[in-house]
């Protein structure tokens, strides 16, 4: 298997049909009640509870609150391609840094890993540069650091960005709201009692706060199936250089690829697309199909060998 995560070493099989049906329902409604899930899947609540606990323990599905970086006060973010003689060791050291949200080793499809792909963010460009200098540019194992600043993030095709453009705002992100968001970023199905406990308020008040966060579109709840458990055992980053309008190039790429994260970045290849496929050969075939699209001049594939970190916890603790 080309891509393995820290959650799944590849020893677990594809999801059984009943488990896949449960995961599919959670993708639609990540915080659906046990009663609603049982009714939709025609089984008992006890059965749902037992299977859901097992799937979460196996990391077959992760349920998290998603909050855009800009709303968390992080206006500078980048994709970084880092060459290294020992990317695994370097990645494990970098995983301790909160400003780095994603770390994957990368390299040729049929060769050893020789690089890292990182996603990181900071309050502004000055702060980002300082973190980059402190943690990467001075590390002897980071021989080449290529940082591509994220100019715009398009989310995923399944969540086109009415959410991104229709933020109603209105309520401040005070200490209580931030505590609730942080807990939901760790456990998207945390009970209102648990949210109240971490925020120091009652469960009723926590439920009201949660509804306000959702209604104001400050957060959205998402369920992420583990790709290797649903037949997608290879993932990589495609850096695309178009000859046509970027939006047209993106629409063309979406027609031939199973895309996840999508962004416009600085540099000569302004489209960054995360793509998954059944295996390495299929991932290369998708890359070739994107490269053959009219208006695309070049596509560089950076396959993930191992995902070392993937975090959605970036809401600061004590900022007002």
N, C-alpha and C positions, 0 to 999 in steps of 0.2 A: 504494500500500500504506500503510495507516494506521500500523502498527507496524513499525519497523525497528530492528535492534539494531546495536551496534557491531561485531558479528561478521558480520552479513549485511546488506548494503545493499539487498537486494531483487533483485539481478541474477541470483541463482542460482535455477534452477527447482525444482519439487517433486522429491523423491527418486525415482529410478527404482525399480521393484519390487524388484530384487535388493538395492539399497542400503537400501530401507525394511525388507526382511526382516532384514538384518543389524542395523540399528538396533533393530528390535523385539526381537531376541534379546539385545542388549546391555541393553535396558531390564529384561529378566527377570534377566540375570546379567551385570552390568557388567564383571566381571573374568574372564569365561569365557575359557578358553585358545583359542589359534588352532586347535588340533586339534579341540576340542569344537565351535567355531563352524563349522569346515569340515565336520565330520560332520553337524551339524544342517542345514546349508544345501546339502549335497551339492556341494561344490566343494573346490578345493585350499587348503592353508594359505597358499600364496603369494598366491593370489587374495584370501583374507581379509585378509592383511597389507597388500596393496596398497590395497584398498578402504578398510580401516579407517584407514590413514594419511591417505588423501585426505579421508575424511569428518571426521576430527579436524582436519585442516588447514583445511578449509572451515567448521569450527565447526558442521557439520550435527548433531553430537552432542557433548556435553560430559559427561565421566565424572568424578565427584568423590566424595570422602568427605563425608558429611554428619554433622555433630555438632551436637546441639541447643545453643542458646546458653547455657542454664543450666548444662550440663555443662562448658562452656568458661569458666564463672565470670562470665558476663554476664547478670545478673538483671534488667536494665532494658532494654526495647526498645520501639520506637515506630514507627508509620507517620506520616509527616509530609507534609502538603499545604502547599506553599509557593507563593504567588503571586509572580510576578516579571515585570518588563517585558522581560527577556532571559533566559528559562529555560535556553537552551542554554549561554550563557556561564557562568551561575551553576552549572549542573550540571557543566560541565567543571572548574570550580575546586573544587567540592566532592568530585569523584571522587578527589582526592589524600588525602582523610581516611579512615583505616582504619576508623573507627567507623561510617562510612556504608557499608552493604553493597550497596544497590540504589538506582539513580537512573534515573528515566524522566521525560522531558518529557511534559506532558499539556495537554489543551485540548479545545475542542469537536470533535465528529466531523468537521465540515466547516469548520474554521477553524484559525487558527494556534495554536501552543502558547502558553500564558500562565501555566503553572505547572510545578512539579516534584512528583513523588511520590518520597519517600525512605523507606528502611527503615534504621534505625540501632540500635545497642545500646551499652551501657556496663556497668561492673561493678555499679552501683547507681543509684538515682534521683538522688542528689546529683551523681555523676560525669556522668550523662546531662544534667542541667540545665546543668552547667558547659560541656559540649561544645556544647550547643544555643546557649547564650549566646555562646560564643566564635566559633563558625563560622557561625551562621545569624542569630541575632537582631540582631547588630551589622552584618550585611552590607546595604549600601544597596539591593542588587538583590533582597533578600528582603523584599517589602513586607508580606506576611501570612504568619505561620508558625503552622500548626494542627497540633499534635502530639497524636496519639492513642496512648496507651500500650497496649501489647499485654498483655492480661490472661491470655490462654491461646491457644496455637497448636495447631491440629488437624492440621498437616501437609497431606496430600492424601488424597482418597478412596481412592487406590490403596494408601496406606500407613497404614491406620488404626492407632491408636496403642498396640498392644501394646508396640511399641518404646519409646514415650514413657513408659509406666507400669511397665514391667518391667525397669528398669535394675538389673542385678545388682550393679554396683559392684565393690568388692573390691580392684582393683589401682589404684595411684595413677597420676596423669598426671604422670610424671616427665619430665625433659628429653628422654629418648630417645623416649618415647611421643609427646610433643608434636611432635618433629621429624618422626616418621613421619606423624602426622595432618596436619601442615601440607603435607607433600609430596603426600599423597593428596588433599588439598583442592585442590591445583593440578593434579595429574595422577592420576586414579583408577586408571589402568592402569600406573602406575610399577612396574617390576620390583622383586623383593626385593633384587636387587643394588643398584639405585638407592636404595631405601629405606635399606639398610644404609649406603651411602656418606654420605647426608645425616645419618644418625643416629650415625655413627661406630661401627657394629657390623657383624658379619658378615651375609651374606645369610640364612644359616640362622637366626640370632638375630632378624633382621628379620621373617622369615616367622612365627616363633613369636610375636613381639610383635603382628603383624598379626592372627593367629588369636585371640589373647587380646582384642584390641580389639573384634573382631567378636563373639566369644563372650560378652563382658561387655556387649555392646550399647552400647558407648561411641560407636561410629560405625556407619554403614551406608553401603554403596556404592550410588550412584544414577547413572543415565544420563539425561540431559536432551536429547531431540531439539530442534533449533531449530524452533520452531513454524511459521515461515514456509515451512520445507521440507516440512512434512507437511500443508499446506493450511490452516493457521490463521494468517491474516495480520493479525488484529486482536486485541489484548489490552487489557484495562482492569481497573481496580479498582472493584468495586461496594461501596458502603457501604449496608448494609441496616438499616432500622429495623423490627423486628418488633413485633406486638402479642401474640405468643404466646411460650411458652417457647423460649429461644434454640436449644436442641438440636432441637426440632421444626421451627423455622424453617430451620435449617441442612439438615436432612434433606429438607425440601421444596425448597429451592434446589438441592440436589444432583440432584434428579430432573429438572431442566429445563436445567441449565447444565453446561458443560465446565469444571470448577473445578480450579484449581491450588492456590495458597497460600490457607489459610483461617485466620482468627483472630478471637478476640473482643477488641475494643478499647474503650477508654474513649470517652465522648462520647455524643451522642444516637443515633447509628447504630452499635450495638455489634457488628455482623457485618461483617467485611472479607473480601471474596471476590475472588480474582483469577480472571478468566474469559477464555477465548479463543474465537474464532469465525472463520469463513472470511473475513469482511470487516467493514467498519464497520457496514453495514446489518444483517448477521447478529448482530453484537455488540449493537446497539440492540434487535433483536428478542428476544434472550436477556434483556436487561435488562427489557424490557416483560413477558416471561413471568414473571420473578421477581417483579416488582412486582404482577402480577395474582394471585399465589398467596394463598390464604386466610391471614390472620394477618400479612400484610406491609403495613405502612402507608406506607413510602416506600423508594425505591431511588435512589441518586445514582450515576451512571456517570462515572468519570474515565478516559477512554481514554488509553492510552499512545501517544504519537507517535513517540518514539525512546527506546530503552533505552541509557543511557550507561554504566551500570556494573551488574554482577551478580557478586558475589564470595561465595565460601563459605569464605574463609580468615579464620577468627577464633579460631584456637587460639594463644594467646600463646606467644612464643618461649622465655622463660626462667623462667616461673613454675614453682614446684615445688608 
